[in-house]
Amino acid sequence: MSYPADLKYTTDHEWLRVEGDVVVVGITHFAQDALGDVVFVDLPEVGADVAAGESIGEVESTKSVSDIFSPVTGEVTAINEALEDEDNLTRVNEDPYNGGWMFKIRLSDTGQLDGLMDAAAYEAHLAAS
């Protein structure tokens, strides 16, 4: 599996698409594959202030429940409301980088992005795990 080169990645298996001072966040192909079929997501509230590394939601699958961690500090500006409908949860497994996005955060400091991995570094991280 190759990972989109235009995204940033975390060691918690989240991806970020940078759109100015906002990032779109979801879980990686690796994460959704390890989880199995996603059956529920608990997403943060729009308007919530979140801190990098803080647990801000959960993904429940047929195998387990996993925390979603905020990859950056800022304010949640949107959630993928489509994922509130059980019939749309397959997007997380089938299209994690587009239809399966989870939330957007307005960055408090764009310098936070410097500490994240690019696709090559993320793939190396997976290989070393």
C-alpha positions in Angstrom: 0.0 0.0 0.0 1.3 3.4 -0.9 0.2 6.5 1.1 -0.7 9.8 -0.6 2.3 12.1 -0.9 0.3 15.3 -0.4 -0.6 14.4 3.2 1.0 14.6 6.6 0.9 11.6 9.0 1.2 10.9 12.7 2.5 7.9 14.7 -1.1 7.4 15.8 -2.0 6.5 12.2 -3.9 9.7 11.4 -3.5 11.7 8.2 -3.8 15.4 7.7 -4.5 17.4 4.5 -3.4 21.0 4.8 -5.8 23.6 3.5 -4.3 26.9 4.5 -4.6 27.2 8.2 -7.1 24.3 8.4 -6.3 20.6 8.4 -8.6 17.8 7.4 -8.1 14.8 9.5 -8.8 11.1 9.1 -7.3 7.7 9.9 -4.9 6.0 7.5 -5.4 2.9 5.4 -3.2 1.1 7.8 -5.4 2.1 10.8 -8.7 1.2 9.1 -7.3 -2.1 7.9 -6.1 -3.0 11.4 -9.5 -2.0 12.9 -11.7 -3.9 10.5 -15.2 -2.8 9.6 -16.0 0.5 11.3 -19.4 0.4 12.9 -19.4 3.7 14.9 -17.4 7.0 15.2 -17.6 9.5 18.0 -16.3 12.8 16.6 -15.5 16.0 18.5 -17.9 18.9 18.7 -17.6 21.7 16.2 -16.2 24.7 18.0 -14.3 22.6 20.5 -10.7 23.7 21.4 -8.4 20.7 21.1 -4.8 20.1 22.0 -2.3 18.0 20.2 -2.1 14.5 21.6 -5.5 14.8 23.3 -8.1 12.0 22.8 -11.0 13.7 21.1 -13.1 10.8 19.8 -13.4 7.1 19.2 -13.6 4.7 16.3 -15.4 1.5 17.0 -15.0 -1.5 14.7 -16.0 -5.1 14.7 -12.6 -5.8 16.4 -12.1 -3.0 18.9 -12.6 0.5 20.0 -9.7 3.0 19.4 -9.2 6.6 20.5 -8.9 9.3 17.9 -6.1 11.8 19.0 -5.9 15.4 17.9 -2.8 15.7 15.8 -2.6 19.4 16.3 -3.8 22.2 18.6 -6.6 24.4 17.4 -10.4 24.7 17.0 -12.6 22.0 15.4 -14.3 23.8 12.5 -16.3 20.9 10.9 -17.0 17.2 11.2 -17.9 14.8 8.5 -21.6 14.6 9.3 -22.1 11.8 6.7 -20.4 9.5 9.2 -23.2 10.0 11.7 -25.3 7.8 9.4 -24.5 4.2 10.0 -24.9 3.4 6.3 -22.0 5.8 5.4 -19.5 4.4 7.9 -18.1 2.2 5.1 -16.5 5.3 3.7 -13.9 5.1 6.5 -12.8 1.6 5.3 -13.4 2.1 1.5 -12.2 5.6 1.0 -10.2 6.8 4.1 -8.5 9.7 2.3 -11.6 11.3 0.8 -15.1 10.3 1.8 -13.8 8.9 5.1 -12.3 12.1 6.5 -13.4 12.8 10.1 -13.0 16.4 11.1 -11.3 19.7 10.4 -9.2 21.8 12.8 -8.1 25.4 12.4 -4.5 25.4 13.5 -3.4 27.7 16.3 0.1 27.5 15.0 1.0 26.2 11.5 4.5 25.4 12.8 3.0 22.3 14.4 3.0 20.7 10.9 6.8 20.5 11.0 6.7 17.7 13.5 4.6 15.4 11.4 5.7 12.8 8.9 5.5 12.8 5.2 4.4 9.7 3.3 8.0 8.2 3.0 8.6 8.7 6.8 5.2 7.2 7.6 5.9 4.1 5.5 9.3 3.8 7.2 7.6 4.1 10.6 5.2 1.2 9.6 8.1 -0.9 8.4 10.0 -0.4 11.6 6.9 -1.3 13.8 
